[in-house]
Amino acid sequence: MRHLSILLILIPLTISQIFAQSFQFNGPGEWTDNTKWTPNYPGLILDPGEEVTIYGVCTLSFSNYLQNYGLIINEGTFLLNYNYSNYGSLYNNGSLEMNFNFYNEGNFQNEGDTYDNAGWGNEGYIINNGNYYLTSTLSIYSGSLVNHGFFESYGDISNYAIIENYQTLDNHGPFVQGEEGIFTNALGATFTNYRSFTSYGNYENYGLLLIINIYGEPYFSNYNFLLNDGEITNEGRLSNLTLISVGHDAQFDNNGYVFSDYRFSNTGVFNNNVTGVFKNCGVWDCSDGVTNNSGVINPGGDVDGDCVDDCCSSSGTEEIFCNGIDDDCNPDTPDEPDTDGDGYTVCEDCDDENGAIYPGAEEIVCNGLDDDCDPNTLDEPDADGDGYTVCEDCDDENGEIYPG
């Protein structure tokens, strides 16, 4: 009986060591504020087995580097204003704002709203079931990004691993995919490209791919396999240097410009509409498909790979910039001109008619121009966050000074 009593005393101690230690933050306040934590402050390094739940507003301020090897659950508002490294799990059910460097080697799941203003790299797993707004740089070196919600990018995305889109992904910034990258747009999903998409890996479309022209002609350049078993609508420029495959139940609507350098295989429906131009310098394989043409098609069909005669067989063809082709067979009309002579071609420059505007130029506030061709440096910033821009505020470094 005495031995049993000792055993009953020892068991709870053992079990308490097995279960995770839990901490709760009740904001508003700073992560480092001891008075906001229950039962106590966990520090800036969360060990495996430790769990943090955030309620209210929690701010990680400058010089406080947070490293997570455990679990963070955000039910409130989490403001990351300094370095954050995630080796464990981060679940956002509220509002997460990333304003500094972010690195993920674990699991990051968003069920709420994430505002990504930080440059960050991913070697883990990102799952978005909520709303994700990217204005910075996201590099996916390994692991994956899986989107089941709404993902909107005005920043730079680089993919060297796996991206799977099952809902809505809107791209307004540069998107580059490496040779190892795989992008899958699933059945029922929509990927809308407004700017530039360059892929050296595989792009597989089972849903809807929209290449939309609202900023000037967007580019969708694919240097590897492009599979379409869904629907593609092109209003910009689509260039493919290997195989374009349109499946049996798929549809491809072209209202812009398409260049195919290797093989175009259509077993579905290809509609080249009134404003559409389709230039093929490779094999035209449409024996099992339907082609409806109201625009311009050069079928090419140069099996030997000598595309010069097929694609430059007629004079008077308009030179189309930045497609890597001498469309008009005239060396005096370059494919990448620099009209304003600022050292940046029309393919890089957001305004090639103004020599003072180019990538890397100093952004001059309040002049109504994107001087540096970077949407992340605003023309009318509000540095102190008081609701009045520098163009209106007489002291934009002090949130307590503003008009009115």
Buried (B, 14 or more C-beta within 10 A) or exposed (E): EEEEEEEEEEEEEEEEEEEEBBBBBBBEBBBBBEEBBEEEBBEBEBBEBBBBBBBBBBBBEEEBBBBBBBBBBBBBBBBBBBBBBBBBBBBBBBBBBBBBBBBBBBBBBBBBBBBBBBBBBBBBBBBBBBBBBBBBBBBBBBBBBBBBBBBBBBBBBBBBBBBBBBBBBBBBBBBBBBEBBBBBBBEEBBBBBBBBBBBBBBBBBBBBBBBBBEEEBBBBBBBBBBBBBBBBBBBBBBBBBBBBBBBEEBBBBBBBBBBBBBBBBBBBBBBBBEEBBBBBBBBBBBEEBEBEBEBBBBBBEBEEEEBEEBBBEEEEBEBBBBBEBBBBBEEEEEBEBBBBEBEBBBBBBBBBEBBEBBBEBEBEBEEEBBBBBBBBEBBEBBBBEBEBBBBBBEBBEEBEEBEE
